[in-house]
Amino acid sequence: MKLRLLPILLTVACSSVLLFGGWFVYRSYAMETPLTQIVSEAPGVENVTMDLTNESVHINLKLNEQANLRELYQKLEQEGAGIIGKRNLDVKITNESSPELEKWWSVVLFDIAQAMETRQYAQIPQTLADKAASLPGLKTESEMDAKNVYIELTYNGKSKFIILPRVSAKIGVWPNE
């Protein structure tokens, strides 16, 4: 029995194109496009890029001052639940911040980190309000849900959005037991 190499290679090539092309089309049109549309329809979203893997969904956002980060995250989790499934949702915000805003945040970050570490989340809005007096014209907003603390800072038309995860207490065994 003599096998012909050309028909075998053509069959393998065509099968590969159909298989991987179908997978790409499914992933692009049935998963990424609807999820991108959900996010881009939210108020305040200027740009969305997404990377969908088997383990996680990485979403990069550019937001403006009209964005409400908590509502956007909640909308993404609720309306995109069928697409996200059990994947880890990773949202990154890239905005044009100002040097003054970054400097102010670096000073305030210690107090915010302490409130997060001690799980005294009610101190966060008060800390932001108290420290905002040191930078006249700074607008601060903070919100919280069951998973994250959301902080929005606006100064001279520039914005900074921060998502701080609320990590639940780890239950484990003492090392000496």
LINGIDA-V314711 format. One record per pair of residues at least 12 apart in sequence whose C-alpha atoms are under 6 Angstrom apart, sorted by sequence separation. I is the first residue (numbers start at 1). GAP is how many residues later the second one is. D is the distance in Angstrom with one decimal. If there is no record, write none. Layout:
I;GAP;D + I;GAP;D
//
This chain:
48;12;5.8 + 140;12;5.8 + 150;12;5.8 + 48;13;4.9 + 140;13;4.7 + 150;13;4.8 + 47;14;5.7 + 139;14;5.8 + 149;14;5.9 + 47;15;5.0 + 139;15;5.1 + 149;15;5.0 + 46;16;5.4 + 138;16;5.8 + 148;16;5.5 + 46;17;5.4 + 138;17;4.8 + 148;17;4.3 + 45;18;4.7 + 148;18;5.0 + 44;19;5.5 + 147;19;5.3 + 44;20;5.0 + 44;22;4.6 + 44;23;3.9 + 43;24;5.6 + 56;31;4.5 + 62;31;5.9 + 55;32;5.0 + 56;32;4.3 + 57;32;5.0 + 58;32;4.8 + 59;32;4.9 + 60;32;4.8 + 61;32;4.8 + 62;32;5.3 + 56;33;5.9 + 57;33;6.0 + 60;33;5.8 + 62;33;5.7 + 31;52;5.9 + 97;61;5.3 + 97;62;5.5 + 97;63;5.8
//
